[in-house]
Amino acid sequence: MQSKAQPLRTCIGCRQSAPRSVLLRLVRDPEDPQRVVADPRRRMPGRGAWLHPDRACLTQAVKRRAFSRAFRGAVEHAAVDDFFGTAVLAPAGTVTVQAESGSEI
């Protein structure tokens, strides 16, 4: 039985193609079109850009000014930087849920 092929997207940071399940989707904020936000569920409307969930790719995208090119205008990417600072980004296949206190019986 063949597995279904996933669509490929290009990371705006490193310019590598990867399946979209591996990349983080970024979109303009519906309330503030000058701001870019992360769309981890890939459900928000509008033009999207794709980025590896890796701080190195984010740094490279900022350095290359890829956000303004991807969104066809000047945008603020501070919310994406905040997302990388607060999100727990783990490699695929690792467990990120920790046992609650008192449940080690």
VMD Tcl script that builds the backbone (N, CA, C; Angstrom):
set m [mol new atoms 315]
animate dup $m
set s [atomselect $m all]
$s set {name element resname resid chain x y z} {
  {N N MET 1 A 0.837 -1.168 0.000}
  {CA C MET 1 A 0.000 0.000 0.000}
  {C C MET 1 A 0.890 1.242 0.000}
  {N N GLN 2 A 0.594 2.201 -0.839}
  {CA C GLN 2 A 1.409 3.395 -0.960}
  {C C GLN 2 A 0.952 4.448 0.044}
  {N N SER 3 A 1.926 5.201 0.556}
  {CA C SER 3 A 1.557 6.301 1.445}
  {C C SER 3 A 1.268 7.524 0.592}
  {N N LYS 4 A 0.391 8.365 1.095}
  {CA C LYS 4 A -0.011 9.558 0.372}
  {C C LYS 4 A 1.104 10.603 0.440}
  {N N ALA 5 A 1.450 11.173 -0.666}
  {CA C ALA 5 A 2.508 12.185 -0.720}
  {C C ALA 5 A 1.999 13.483 -0.085}
  {N N GLN 6 A 2.856 14.103 0.714}
  {CA C GLN 6 A 2.505 15.374 1.335}
  {C C GLN 6 A 2.981 16.520 0.460}
  {N N PRO 7 A 2.246 17.631 0.457}
  {CA C PRO 7 A 2.699 18.792 -0.309}
  {C C PRO 7 A 4.005 19.344 0.267}
  {N N LEU 8 A 4.889 19.781 -0.605}
  {CA C LEU 8 A 6.156 20.370 -0.185}
  {C C LEU 8 A 6.009 21.886 -0.109}
  {N N ARG 9 A 6.655 22.480 0.869}
  {CA C ARG 9 A 6.705 23.934 1.022}
  {C C ARG 9 A 8.171 24.325 1.220}
  {N N THR 10 A 8.494 25.577 0.955}
  {CA C THR 10 A 9.859 26.058 1.092}
  {C C THR 10 A 9.969 26.945 2.320}
  {N N CYS 11 A 10.944 26.668 3.157}
  {CA C CYS 11 A 11.209 27.469 4.350}
  {C C CYS 11 A 11.751 28.827 3.909}
  {N N ILE 12 A 11.195 29.922 4.469}
  {CA C ILE 12 A 11.665 31.251 4.080}
  {C C ILE 12 A 13.011 31.580 4.707}
  {N N GLY 13 A 13.458 30.774 5.652}
  {CA C GLY 13 A 14.751 31.002 6.282}
  {C C GLY 13 A 15.883 30.350 5.531}
  {N N CYS 14 A 15.856 29.024 5.453}
  {CA C CYS 14 A 16.962 28.284 4.841}
  {C C CYS 14 A 16.728 27.957 3.371}
  {N N ARG 15 A 15.514 28.197 2.872}
  {CA C ARG 15 A 15.142 27.948 1.478}
  {C C ARG 15 A 15.162 26.464 1.106}
  {N N GLN 16 A 15.031 25.581 2.085}
  {CA C GLN 16 A 14.975 24.137 1.841}
  {C C GLN 16 A 13.512 23.720 1.696}
  {N N SER 17 A 13.227 22.813 0.794}
  {CA C SER 17 A 11.882 22.267 0.654}
  {C C SER 17 A 11.683 21.159 1.664}
  {N N ALA 18 A 10.478 21.120 2.232}
  {CA C ALA 18 A 10.151 20.095 3.220}
  {C C ALA 18 A 8.635 19.874 3.200}
  {N N PRO 19 A 8.179 18.710 3.677}
  {CA C PRO 19 A 6.726 18.503 3.785}
  {C C PRO 19 A 6.129 19.547 4.725}
  {N N ARG 20 A 4.926 19.974 4.426}
  {CA C ARG 20 A 4.332 21.047 5.235}
  {C C ARG 20 A 4.063 20.614 6.674}
  {N N SER 21 A 4.002 19.326 6.933}
  {CA C SER 21 A 3.806 18.849 8.299}
  {C C SER 21 A 5.019 19.129 9.181}
  {N N VAL 22 A 6.175 19.372 8.576}
  {CA C VAL 22 A 7.409 19.629 9.303}
  {C C VAL 22 A 7.588 21.126 9.575}
  {N N LEU 23 A 6.948 21.967 8.756}
  {CA C LEU 23 A 7.142 23.410 8.827}
  {C C LEU 23 A 6.051 24.104 9.630}
  {N N LEU 24 A 6.360 25.297 10.110}
  {CA C LEU 24 A 5.420 26.143 10.835}
  {C C LEU 24 A 4.865 27.174 9.865}
  {N N ARG 25 A 3.543 27.303 9.832}
  {CA C ARG 25 A 2.913 28.276 8.936}
  {C C ARG 25 A 2.834 29.626 9.637}
  {N N LEU 26 A 3.132 30.684 8.901}
  {CA C LEU 26 A 3.051 32.050 9.390}
  {C C LEU 26 A 2.055 32.808 8.532}
  {N N VAL 27 A 1.240 33.660 9.167}
  {CA C VAL 27 A 0.258 34.467 8.440}
  {C C VAL 27 A 0.208 35.869 9.035}
  {N N ARG 28 A -0.393 36.797 8.289}
  {CA C ARG 28 A -0.650 38.130 8.833}
  {C C ARG 28 A -1.758 38.017 9.882}
  {N N ASP 29 A -1.622 38.784 10.950}
  {CA C ASP 29 A -2.618 38.804 12.014}
  {C C ASP 29 A -3.912 39.422 11.469}
  {N N PRO 30 A -5.064 38.743 11.612}
  {CA C PRO 30 A -6.320 39.298 11.110}
  {C C PRO 30 A -6.688 40.644 11.762}
  {N N GLU 31 A -6.311 40.846 13.036}
  {CA C GLU 31 A -6.639 42.104 13.701}
  {C C GLU 31 A -5.643 43.214 13.384}
  {N N ASP 32 A -4.417 42.882 13.062}
  {CA C ASP 32 A -3.371 43.858 12.762}
  {C C ASP 32 A -2.565 43.359 11.569}
  {N N PRO 33 A -2.930 43.786 10.359}
  {CA C PRO 33 A -2.261 43.270 9.151}
  {C C PRO 33 A -0.771 43.599 9.052}
  {N N GLN 34 A -0.257 44.464 9.892}
  {CA C GLN 34 A 1.168 44.773 9.865}
  {C C GLN 34 A 1.988 43.783 10.681}
  {N N ARG 35 A 1.313 42.852 11.351}
  {CA C ARG 35 A 1.971 41.906 12.251}
  {C C ARG 35 A 1.836 40.484 11.716}
  {N N VAL 36 A 2.903 39.718 11.823}
  {CA C VAL 36 A 2.897 38.312 11.407}
  {C C VAL 36 A 2.815 37.450 12.662}
  {N N VAL 37 A 1.959 36.437 12.629}
  {CA C VAL 37 A 1.807 35.519 13.763}
  {C C VAL 37 A 1.980 34.080 13.285}
  {N N ALA 38 A 2.293 33.201 14.212}
  {CA C ALA 38 A 2.415 31.775 13.922}
  {C C ALA 38 A 1.029 31.151 13.854}
  {N N ASP 39 A 0.859 30.220 12.954}
  {CA C ASP 39 A -0.397 29.489 12.791}
  {C C ASP 39 A -0.108 27.992 12.893}
  {N N PRO 40 A 0.135 27.496 14.125}
  {CA C PRO 40 A 0.528 26.087 14.267}
  {C C PRO 40 A -0.547 25.095 13.803}
  {N N ARG 41 A -1.810 25.490 13.834}
  {CA C ARG 41 A -2.880 24.581 13.387}
  {C C ARG 41 A -3.112 24.653 11.885}
  {N N ARG 42 A -2.487 25.632 11.216}
  {CA C ARG 42 A -2.597 25.819 9.765}
  {C C ARG 42 A -4.034 26.049 9.313}
  {N N ARG 43 A -4.783 26.872 10.068}
  {CA C ARG 43 A -6.191 27.105 9.766}
  {C C ARG 43 A -6.545 28.569 9.506}
  {N N MET 44 A -5.651 29.494 9.812}
  {CA C MET 44 A -5.972 30.910 9.666}
  {C C MET 44 A -6.037 31.282 8.186}
  {N N PRO 45 A -6.925 32.225 7.852}
  {CA C PRO 45 A -7.051 32.621 6.446}
  {C C PRO 45 A -5.905 33.526 6.017}
  {N N GLY 46 A -5.704 33.581 4.723}
  {CA C GLY 46 A -4.738 34.517 4.171}
  {C C GLY 46 A -3.490 33.855 3.634}
  {N N ARG 47 A -2.652 34.696 3.088}
  {CA C ARG 47 A -1.390 34.246 2.499}
  {C C ARG 47 A -0.475 33.732 3.597}
  {N N GLY 48 A 0.103 32.579 3.392}
  {CA C GLY 48 A 0.974 31.987 4.385}
  {C C GLY 48 A 2.408 31.903 3.914}
  {N N ALA 49 A 3.306 31.885 4.858}
  {CA C ALA 49 A 4.721 31.624 4.612}
  {C C ALA 49 A 5.105 30.483 5.542}
  {N N TRP 50 A 6.137 29.763 5.190}
  {CA C TRP 50 A 6.506 28.562 5.933}
  {C C TRP 50 A 7.918 28.686 6.470}
  {N N LEU 51 A 8.120 28.177 7.684}
  {CA C LEU 51 A 9.404 28.292 8.361}
  {C C LEU 51 A 9.643 27.040 9.191}
  {N N HIS 52 A 10.879 26.524 9.167}
  {CA C HIS 52 A 11.206 25.405 10.051}
  {C C HIS 52 A 11.062 25.879 11.500}
  {N N PRO 53 A 10.568 25.034 12.387}
  {CA C PRO 53 A 10.458 25.427 13.805}
  {C C PRO 53 A 11.816 25.383 14.493}
  {N N ASP 54 A 12.718 26.197 13.994}
  {CA C ASP 54 A 14.098 26.226 14.449}
  {C C ASP 54 A 14.538 27.684 14.513}
  {N N ARG 55 A 15.141 28.055 15.620}
  {CA C ARG 55 A 15.556 29.453 15.800}
  {C C ARG 55 A 16.589 29.870 14.747}
  {N N ALA 56 A 17.403 28.934 14.258}
  {CA C ALA 56 A 18.396 29.264 13.231}
  {C C ALA 56 A 17.714 29.708 11.936}
  {N N CYS 57 A 16.636 29.051 11.564}
  {CA C CYS 57 A 15.902 29.441 10.357}
  {C C CYS 57 A 15.216 30.793 10.562}
  {N N LEU 58 A 14.706 31.043 11.757}
  {CA C LEU 58 A 14.101 32.342 12.053}
  {C C LEU 58 A 15.140 33.448 11.926}
  {N N THR 59 A 16.317 33.228 12.492}
  {CA C THR 59 A 17.388 34.216 12.414}
  {C C THR 59 A 17.790 34.476 10.964}
  {N N GLN 60 A 17.876 33.416 10.192}
  {CA C GLN 60 A 18.240 33.546 8.793}
  {C C GLN 60 A 17.163 34.295 8.006}
  {N N ALA 61 A 15.890 34.039 8.311}
  {CA C ALA 61 A 14.796 34.733 7.623}
  {C C ALA 61 A 14.814 36.228 7.931}
  {N N VAL 62 A 15.102 36.587 9.183}
  {CA C VAL 62 A 15.189 37.999 9.561}
  {C C VAL 62 A 16.366 38.649 8.843}
  {N N LYS 63 A 17.484 37.972 8.815}
  {CA C LYS 63 A 18.694 38.496 8.191}
  {C C LYS 63 A 18.489 38.724 6.686}
  {N N ARG 64 A 17.783 37.827 6.042}
  {CA C ARG 64 A 17.537 37.911 4.613}
  {C C ARG 64 A 16.354 38.807 4.258}
  {N N ARG 65 A 15.661 39.322 5.269}
  {CA C ARG 65 A 14.443 40.137 5.084}
  {C C ARG 65 A 13.376 39.365 4.311}
  {N N ALA 66 A 13.235 38.096 4.643}
  {CA C ALA 66 A 12.317 37.213 3.938}
  {C C ALA 66 A 10.855 37.478 4.295}
  {N N PHE 67 A 10.589 38.031 5.473}
  {CA C PHE 67 A 9.202 38.284 5.873}
  {C C PHE 67 A 8.542 39.306 4.955}
  {N N SER 68 A 9.230 40.394 4.671}
  {CA C SER 68 A 8.640 41.425 3.813}
  {C C SER 68 A 8.454 40.923 2.382}
  {N N ARG 69 A 9.337 40.051 1.917}
  {CA C ARG 69 A 9.160 39.478 0.582}
  {C C ARG 69 A 8.007 38.485 0.561}
  {N N ALA 70 A 7.936 37.629 1.567}
  {CA C ALA 70 A 6.897 36.595 1.595}
  {C C ALA 70 A 5.497 37.193 1.732}
  {N N PHE 71 A 5.386 38.291 2.486}
  {CA C PHE 71 A 4.074 38.890 2.706}
  {C C PHE 71 A 3.840 40.126 1.852}
  {N N ARG 72 A 4.748 40.378 0.912}
  {CA C ARG 72 A 4.604 41.451 -0.075}
  {C C ARG 72 A 4.374 42.816 0.567}
  {N N GLY 73 A 5.213 43.140 1.539}
  {CA C GLY 73 A 5.135 44.439 2.208}
  {C C GLY 73 A 5.808 44.374 3.566}
  {N N ALA 74 A 5.956 45.550 4.167}
  {CA C ALA 74 A 6.601 45.623 5.481}
  {C C ALA 74 A 5.690 45.021 6.550}
  {N N VAL 75 A 6.244 44.126 7.360}
  {CA C VAL 75 A 5.498 43.484 8.440}
  {C C VAL 75 A 6.383 43.410 9.687}
  {N N GLU 76 A 5.741 43.286 10.831}
  {CA C GLU 76 A 6.428 43.143 12.118}
  {C C GLU 76 A 6.418 41.660 12.494}
  {N N HIS 77 A 7.573 41.094 12.800}
  {CA C HIS 77 A 7.676 39.656 13.085}
  {C C HIS 77 A 7.958 39.373 14.566}
  {N N ALA 78 A 7.734 40.323 15.446}
  {CA C ALA 78 A 8.024 40.130 16.872}
  {C C ALA 78 A 7.178 39.007 17.481}
  {N N ALA 79 A 5.944 38.841 17.022}
  {CA C ALA 79 A 5.078 37.783 17.563}
  {C C ALA 79 A 5.630 36.406 17.230}
  {N N VAL 80 A 6.262 36.267 16.080}
  {CA C VAL 80 A 6.869 34.988 15.705}
  {C C VAL 80 A 8.065 34.708 16.606}
  {N N ASP 81 A 8.863 35.740 16.874}
  {CA C ASP 81 A 10.006 35.596 17.775}
  {C C ASP 81 A 9.534 35.220 19.177}
  {N N ASP 82 A 8.434 35.828 19.630}
  {CA C ASP 82 A 7.860 35.467 20.935}
  {C C ASP 82 A 7.378 34.028 20.943}
  {N N PHE 83 A 6.798 33.572 19.838}
  {CA C PHE 83 A 6.322 32.189 19.727}
  {C C PHE 83 A 7.490 31.222 19.894}
  {N N PHE 84 A 8.618 31.520 19.271}
  {CA C PHE 84 A 9.793 30.663 19.390}
  {C C PHE 84 A 10.360 30.704 20.798}
  {N N GLY 85 A 10.183 31.802 21.504}
  {CA C GLY 85 A 10.687 31.911 22.864}
  {C C GLY 85 A 9.839 31.170 23.877}
  {N N THR 86 A 8.525 31.035 23.602}
  {CA C THR 86 A 7.633 30.425 24.575}
  {C C THR 86 A 7.203 29.012 24.207}
  {N N ALA 87 A 7.243 28.659 22.937}
  {CA C ALA 87 A 6.775 27.342 22.516}
  {C C ALA 87 A 7.815 26.280 22.857}
  {N N VAL 88 A 7.318 25.110 23.197}
  {CA C VAL 88 A 8.204 23.969 23.423}
  {C C VAL 88 A 8.317 23.248 22.096}
  {N N LEU 89 A 9.436 23.418 21.431}
  {CA C LEU 89 A 9.643 22.817 20.126}
  {C C LEU 89 A 10.518 21.588 20.305}
  {N N ALA 90 A 9.921 20.428 20.108}
  {CA C ALA 90 A 10.646 19.177 20.287}
  {C C ALA 90 A 10.729 18.453 18.956}
  {N N PRO 91 A 11.766 17.682 18.739}
  {CA C PRO 91 A 11.865 16.889 17.518}
  {C C PRO 91 A 10.709 15.896 17.433}
  {N N ALA 92 A 10.344 15.533 16.236}
  {CA C ALA 92 A 9.254 14.585 16.034}
  {C C ALA 92 A 9.560 13.268 16.723}
  {N N GLY 93 A 8.547 12.711 17.362}
  {CA C GLY 93 A 8.700 11.428 18.012}
  {C C GLY 93 A 9.072 11.517 19.482}
  {N N THR 94 A 9.339 12.712 19.997}
  {CA C THR 94 A 9.658 12.839 21.410}
  {C C THR 94 A 8.411 13.240 22.179}
  {N N VAL 95 A 8.345 12.836 23.398}
  {CA C VAL 95 A 7.196 13.130 24.240}
  {C C VAL 95 A 7.459 14.427 24.997}
  {N N THR 96 A 6.507 15.370 24.927}
  {CA C THR 96 A 6.684 16.647 25.606}
  {C C THR 96 A 5.793 16.776 26.831}
  {N N VAL 97 A 4.969 15.760 27.098}
  {CA C VAL 97 A 4.087 15.794 28.261}
  {C C VAL 97 A 4.829 15.224 29.472}
  {N N GLN 98 A 4.803 15.965 30.547}
  {CA C GLN 98 A 5.457 15.500 31.749}
  {C C GLN 98 A 4.406 15.019 32.745}
  {N N ALA 99 A 4.775 14.079 33.603}
  {CA C ALA 99 A 3.859 13.566 34.613}
  {C C ALA 99 A 3.552 14.655 35.621}
  {N N GLU 100 A 2.295 14.695 36.055}
  {CA C GLU 100 A 1.912 15.669 37.054}
  {C C GLU 100 A 2.430 15.250 38.416}
  {N N SER 101 A 2.623 16.216 39.265}
  {CA C SER 101 A 3.118 15.918 40.599}
  {C C SER 101 A 2.092 15.050 41.340}
  {N N GLY 102 A 2.559 14.059 42.015}
  {CA C GLY 102 A 1.674 13.161 42.758}
  {C C GLY 102 A 1.225 11.949 41.956}
  {N N SER 103 A 1.522 11.914 40.664}
  {CA C SER 103 A 1.070 10.797 39.843}
  {C C SER 103 A 2.174 9.767 39.615}
  {N N GLU 104 A 3.258 9.825 40.400}
  {CA C GLU 104 A 4.365 8.903 40.214}
  {C C GLU 104 A 4.185 7.609 40.999}
  {N N ILE 105 A 3.011 7.259 41.345}
  {CA C ILE 105 A 2.761 6.073 42.173}
  {C C ILE 105 A 2.892 4.818 41.368}
}
mol reanalyze $m
mol bondsrecalc $m
mol representation Tube
mol addrep $m
